[in-house]
Amino acid sequence: MTEPDAQPAKRWDDQWEDRPAIGADEPVSITAYPNGPLLVRGTFEILTPTGEVIPPRRKTVALCRCGVSTLKPFCDGSHKAIGFKTEQEPPAPQPPLPT
Amino acid sequence: MSAGLLELLLENSPTATEADLAATLRELTAAALGETADLLQDDDLQTALFLAYELRYSGLRGVDDAWEWHPEVLALCASIEPEFEKALRERALMPELPEPGVESVAAALFELTGSDTGPSVSRYLAKKATDEQAQEFLILRSIYQLKEADPHTWAIPRLRSRAKAALVEIQADEYGGGRFDRMHSELFARTMRGVGLDATNGHYVDVVPAITLASSNMMTMFGAHRRLRGAIAGHLAALEMTSSQPNRLYGNGFRRLGYNADVTFYFDEHVEADAVHEQIAARDLAGSLATDEPELLEDVFFGAAAGLYVDGLSGTQQLDAWTAGTSALRATETSSMPA
């Protein structure tokens, strides 16, 4: 048996230097699914135009980008019915801004 | 032969020994498999497989849990499963296989599920179904929906890498993100109770046709065999990809019949949930799996095509019965339908 370490325990995520801990500091990720919605993961809030929070029903949400969802801002799968097609992702580089 | 299985499991024969009952069951099973005209529509064989599989889920009342791994029960499954799988492989309409890749597999799955011209139970429910037909719809769905997500969960320890993470992401949502009252199976039970049905697991097994049991058995078979992990991934993808819009129509149907949000919440929840799940299932689950293990590509599409085939058949039977003014449930002497 070894003596219990006198050092305080480290939390496991302290060991990751390149990634913040899961929680408030974790960057939100938005993934564009081809011919479909934007999937949003992480800790985020979705607001109405007047600033009210739309309560999230799930951890990962899909946001409409075809414009015809009946559940906006969320996707309801309607993009398939209208044959919605997206551009190749990621988009071509933008021209540089004029200086 | 399903009666023979129950007699063995309940160990309630006053005269026969366990060995005798087991031997009789083996003979009955072999005879039933030899005689069946269509395994997918065979009430007896599908009921027997369903009962044997149920030991792996919630168990059977009055049956010792140890039977789950009893060699006789495993032998019963092992005798039915190859014939069942063969029937599904022969009859599922396989598309042309794409190259194994996330983009190509997802695109081919969206094409397969989008070109599915199956009968539309959802349109019928939205526009025409009577209250009694709507209740029958819930009874038929209850066989799977009261254990919604469970058959696909078998695949989690059988997958690795991105496909595993994708399946966990979907299943966590199916199980309400860890909240009991948000679990999809629980939401379905709430819908059943809301229209006055009994939401006890297995309550309606005796009144549903074989094809409904076959649909559930197919998922369990795909999920419980590591060899078929491609099929269970493809099955889930097809299920999710054909769900959002039908669920919107189901919800509309129950609203038309005068039911409130307590009853329709399950369907409304699925419009939003499955629009998320179908993206993850097509690309991150099925697409990644076929990329990482290209030898599973064909089974991914087999699982998807088999799911579409069986559920299409089931839907056709429901619509045929309803449009003919008859019940979509199995004719039995005592109906479990509430008076």
Chai-1 contact restraints between the chains, C-beta under 6 A:
chainA,res_idxA,chainB,res_idxB,connection_type,confidence,min_distance_angstrom,max_distance_angstrom,comment,restraint_id
A,Y33,B,Q279,contact,1.0,0.0,6.0,A-B,restraint_1
A,G36,B,Q279,contact,1.0,0.0,6.0,A-B,restraint_2
A,R58,B,D173,contact,1.0,0.0,6.0,A-B,restraint_3
A,K59,B,G177,contact,1.0,0.0,6.0,A-B,restraint_4
A,T60,B,V276,contact,1.0,0.0,6.0,A-B,restraint_5
A,A62,B,A275,contact,1.0,0.0,6.0,A-B,restraint_6
A,A62,B,V276,contact,1.0,0.0,6.0,A-B,restraint_7
A,L71,B,E272,contact,1.0,0.0,6.0,A-B,restraint_8
A,F74,B,E272,contact,1.0,0.0,6.0,A-B,restraint_9
A,C75,B,A275,contact,1.0,0.0,6.0,A-B,restraint_10
A,D76,B,S244,contact,1.0,0.0,6.0,A-B,restraint_11
A,D76,B,V271,contact,1.0,0.0,6.0,A-B,restraint_12
A,D76,B,A275,contact,1.0,0.0,6.0,A-B,restraint_13
A,G77,B,S244,contact,1.0,0.0,6.0,A-B,restraint_14
A,G77,B,Q245,contact,1.0,0.0,6.0,A-B,restraint_15
A,G77,B,A275,contact,1.0,0.0,6.0,A-B,restraint_16
A,K80,B,G114,contact,1.0,0.0,6.0,A-B,restraint_17
